[in-house]
Every structure is written in structure tokens, then in C-alpha cells.
């Protein structure tokens, strides 16, 4: 009997530790101390690596990373700036979101048509890097739809990140 009570106690502790997520918890998500409002219809997706990863269904996907070292931020930015434009179709632009300058590298794989976009911005003296990706192939309707969903989600993230 004591063993059953002990096992039950351990199971309760494990369940509480692994967590039950309430709707209130899903409104703000964090990973590596990154907090932002979850964009509508997106969900947290635990993945190895830095930052917080969210998905909308199977595609698109977004990883939000705070880069604590300015040199690492500059290095990531320089890599994006010098991406191979013989393999990728790259469109660069700047947007102002909630008063912040967000530099965007929209990258499309020249062979397969898949998306890997990168966003760089500084907020409250913190450096942020957002990578968004999707696998639409050369379906231009899906490419446009995914990029619109990504753009709306990034807009929410930039506005609410703390």
C-alpha cells in the first residue's frame, strides 16, 4: 500500500513538473527568457536549439532568438546580408513596426521554392533575430499566403516582445 501511495505521489509530481498548459499560459510564451504574445492560431512547438519556436499548423514556422552579444548579432546580420544570391532569391527591406526598425531578408530557395526569412531588430537594448521558414515549393499562392501569415505573426511578436 505504501508503495502505491509513493508511486502515485511521484506521478503527481512528474505531471505537475512536465506541466499542464492553460490558455492563459499560451497567451504569453517564453523560451530562453523570451516573452511575447502568441499570435492567433499559432502554437508553441518545443524544438532543440536557441529561442522559442512556434508553428501554425504544419507550416509556416518561426524561431525567435534573443542574441545577448552584439558581435554575434552583427555576425548573423552580416551572414544574412552576404547570403549566396546564386542559390537563393533574396529580397531585402526595412519595415517600421511599433516604432522599431526591422530589417528583413526574404529568402526563397532558387531550386525548391522554399522560404527562409530572417528578421533583425533591437528593442529595449536587446538584440533579436527571428527566422521564419515554410515549405511551399514553387506554389506561389502558398508562398504568398505563408509570407502573409509570417508577417502578421512577426508584427505581433515585435510589438509584444519584452
Buried (B, 14 or more C-beta within 10 A) or exposed (E): EEEEEEEEEEEEEEEEEEEEEEEEEEEEBEBEEBBBBBBEEBEBEEBEEBBBBBBBEEBBBBBBBBBEEEEEBEEBBEEBEEBEEEEBEBEEEEBEBEEBEBBBBBBBBEEEBBBBBBBBBBBEEBBBBBBBBBBBEEEEEBBEBBBEBBBBBBBBBBBBBE
